[in-house]
Amino acid sequence: MRVIAGDAKGRPLLGPAGPFTRPMQDKIKEALFSMLWSLDVDGLKVLDLYAGTGAIGIEAMSRWGAAATFVDGNEAACNVVRKNLDRTGFSGDAQVRRMSVERYIETPNQPFDVIFLDPPYADPDIEATLLKLAKSTLIQSGTVVAIGHWPKLELPEEIGRLSLLRRRCHGDSCFSIYEADLPPAEGDDGAAATRDLSG
């Protein structure tokens, strides 16, 4: 693994600390950031949930000069993130938090410009996690949320305040990009609505 572009382009990154982490492949990461570029997305404040090796958040820091927060519940993974931040020289602009993603989402925090999620591909609770994120203080109008997932996972076009912008699949890996709109009107329960994206 390596940083693909930006200030730390070409810097090698440490791989996962164990089988609990499946990092996004470089070709998928490049496709994701190309898609974000085509949508004119960048961010000064980035959140990397299920951080694993930190490769996605570090790529954002390298390209955009962003400050980033990395969240992972596994201590070994957090140690890899810290080492990769040291390797790329970004430690001073980053925070690494060892805690579950669910707990972090439920903790009051300032909103972020861009939020990445690369959860376990077969995570049955990821849609519920997205809905909690959509209702959280981490989201503001215009926040972009990018999530990596496997092709068999059908994520909704709208979930809470999040509306799907693009979805792209490469082999056995997919990513979906959402954007947050204004807070829901009073009485709106934010329930997910599934729509057919084929048209």
Buried (B, 14 or more C-beta within 10 A) or exposed (E): BEBBBBBBEEBEBBEBBEEEBBBBBBEBBBBBBEBBEEEEBBBEBBBBBBBBBBBBBBBBBBBBBBBBBBBBBBEBBBBBBBBBBEBBEBBEEBEBBBEBBBEBBEEEBEBBBBBBBBBBBEBEEBBEBBBBBBBBEBBBEBBBBBBBBEEEBEBBBBBBBBBBBBBBBBEEBBBBBBBBBEBEEEEEEBEBEEEEEEE
